[in-house]
Amino acid sequence: MLRSSVVVLAVLALTVMRCGPPESKKGTNGPAGQPPGGQRGASAADMMRDPFLWGPDYPVAMRSIPAFARAGETKVEILPRRMVGTRKYPDSGAAERDAGAAAQTQASPPPMRVPVGAPAAQQRPLPPVSTVVFPDDRSIRLGTPDQDVRYIAMNARIEQVQQRWGKPERITEEVRDDGTERRPIALTLYHYANDAVIVVTTDINDPHAVDRVILDTKAVMQAIF
């Protein structure tokens, strides 16, 4: 009888070892607040629509991208209160010609196929796109005036961007000097989605705060319009 009990206990122990404790269910979502696909790498379209990066007036900036694209700009810097193309002109005459093309599109912009932001913000008037002298380096560019708007989210930080979208594909640095006694501006550029979205910090104030975002105009047109 004792021998039979020992055999039964051994069989039960072996069964428990084989089955093991029940596996915990693995969640399908990432950390709280992380958009779908964040762990697989950043999607340009998703980053363009991610409200974490953008301020309440961002739809105005997005609707202005076709005007810059019409003027031949391949990338646009979106700052908290203004937009500016990345192309530097040798003189104001050349810039004025392209500004005319931009103004025509800005007067009658195409509708967004994929709307972004609040509906009320989508209907706000668009700022003029004209020739500007960009304060960073005093270069002649196409841009919008400095206005009382908010295109970039106030509290966005680069650490949070990386938590949401993963590590950038590469990180580069750029120094801009306006030729005066002002201290040059050092920019750190975090490149995502094959350079379609570049998140930028500077050493002006908080070096971890998102200062601007550079968007590829072709990628915007494909994703939103």
N, C-alpha and C positions, 0 to 999 in steps of 0.2 A: 504493500500500500504506500509506504514511504517512497519507494523507488518510483512508483507511478506519479506521485505528486511532484517529485523533482523534475520528471520529464515534462509534465504539463507546464510548470513554471518556466522551464527553459524555452519551450515553444512560444509562450506568451511574450517573454523578453525579446526573443528574436523578431517576433512580429512587430513590436513597438519600435525596435531599432530600424527595421526596414521602412516602416511608415513614416516615422519621425513626426515632429510637431507640424501642425498645419502651417503652410507658407503664408506670410502676410501678403496682402494684395498690394501690388505696386501701382502707384498713382500714375495716371496718364498725363497729368499736367505738371508743369514745372513749379518753381517757387511762386508764392503768392504774388500776383501782379505781373508775372512774366507772360508775354504774348505767346501764342502757339508758334512753334518752330524756333524759339529762341535758342534752344540747345543745339539745333542743327546748323546754325549760322543765320546771319541776318538776311532778311528779304528786303530789297529796296522798297517795294510797294508797301509792305507792312510797316516799315520804319517811317515812311512818309505819312502814314495814317495813324501812327501811334500817338495818342494824346499826351503821353508822358513828356515828349520832347517839345510840344508846341503850345504857344499861348493862345488866348481867345481870338486873336485877330489873324491867326494863321491861314484861314481860308482866303483872306484877301491876298496874302502873299502867294498862295498856290495858284489862284486865278490870274496872277500877274506873270506867271512863268511863260505862258505862250507868247507874250509880248517880247520877252527877252529872247526866246527861241527864234522868233521871227527876225529879230535884229542880228542873229548869228551867234548869240552867246551859247556856249556849250555847258557852262556851269554858272550858277548864281549863288552868291553868299546871302544867306538870310540871317540878319542880325536882329536883336530885340526890337528895334524901332525903324528899320529900313532894310532895303534890298539893294544889292549892287552886283553887276556882272563881274566876272573875273578877268575879262579882257582889258588890257591897258592900251589906250589910243595914243598915237604920237602927237595928235593935235585935236582941238575941239571940232574942227571942220569935219573930219572923218567920223567923229562920234555923233555929230548932229545928223548926218545922213542916216545912220542906223537908228538914231532916236526917232526920226520921222516914221520909219517902218514900225518901230515898237509902238508908237502912239496910235497908229491906225488899228493895230490889233487890240491895244488896251481899250480903245473906244468901243469895240465890239468883240469881247472875248468869247471864245468857244465855251459851251457848257461843260461842266465836269461830268464825265461818264460815271465816275466813282466819287460822289460828294464827300468832302471832309469837313469836320467841324460842325458847329451848331448852324441850323438853318438860317437864323438871323444874320450870322456873320457871313454867310455865303452871299447875302444880298447887299452887303455894304459897298459903297463906291470904291473904285480902284484908284490908287494913287497914280500920278503921272510918272512916266518913265522918260527921263531926259538925261542930258549930259551933266555929270557931277564931277567935282574934285573930291576924291575919296580921302578922308582924313588919315587913314592908316599910313599911306605913303605919298599922298598928294598926287596920285596918278589920275589921269582923265579916264573916266569910265561911264557906262550907262548905269543909272540907278534911280531909286525913288528918294524923295526928301525924307529927312529925319522928322518923324511925326509922333503924335501921342497915341501909339499903338503898342501891342505886345505880340510879336510873332514867335518868340522863344519863351518856353516856360520859365518862370522865375526861379524855381528851386531845382531844376534839372542838374544833376551832377554826373561826371564822367564815370564814377564808380557804379552808379545806378544804371547807366547806359550799358556798361559791360555785364552787369548782372542780368539785364533783360535780354541783351542781344549777343552775349558772348564776347570773346576777345576780338579786337579788330584784326583785319587781315594784315595790316601794317600800321606803323606809327611813324610819322615824319615831323620835322620841325621847320619852321619858316620864320625869318626875322624881317620885319618891315620898318623902314626908316623913312621919315618924311623930309629929311634933309635939314631939319632945324635942330635946335638944342634939346628938343624933347627926347626923352629916352626911347630907343627903338622898342617896338612891340614884338615879343616872342610868342609865336603861335605853335601849339602842338595839335597835329591833325591825326585823328583816328579814322582810318579808312575802312568802310564797310561796303559790301555788295559790289565788289569790283569798281570802287570809287563812285558809285551812284549816290552814296550818302557819306559825307565826311563830317564828323562831329569835331568841333574845334574848341579848345580851351586856350586862354592867354594868361600872361603873367601880369596883366594890368591890375586885377583885383584878386579874386579867389581863383587860384590856378586849377581848382577842381570843378569849378562851375562851367556849365556849357555856355560859351560866349556866342557862338553862331553855328549854323549848319550849312554846309555847301552841298547843293543838289545838282545832279546832272540833268540838264533840261530834257534830253531825249528820254531818259528813264522816267521823268515826271510825265511827259506827254504820253508815253506808253501805258503808264500805270493809272493815270487819273483822267486823261482826256480821250 
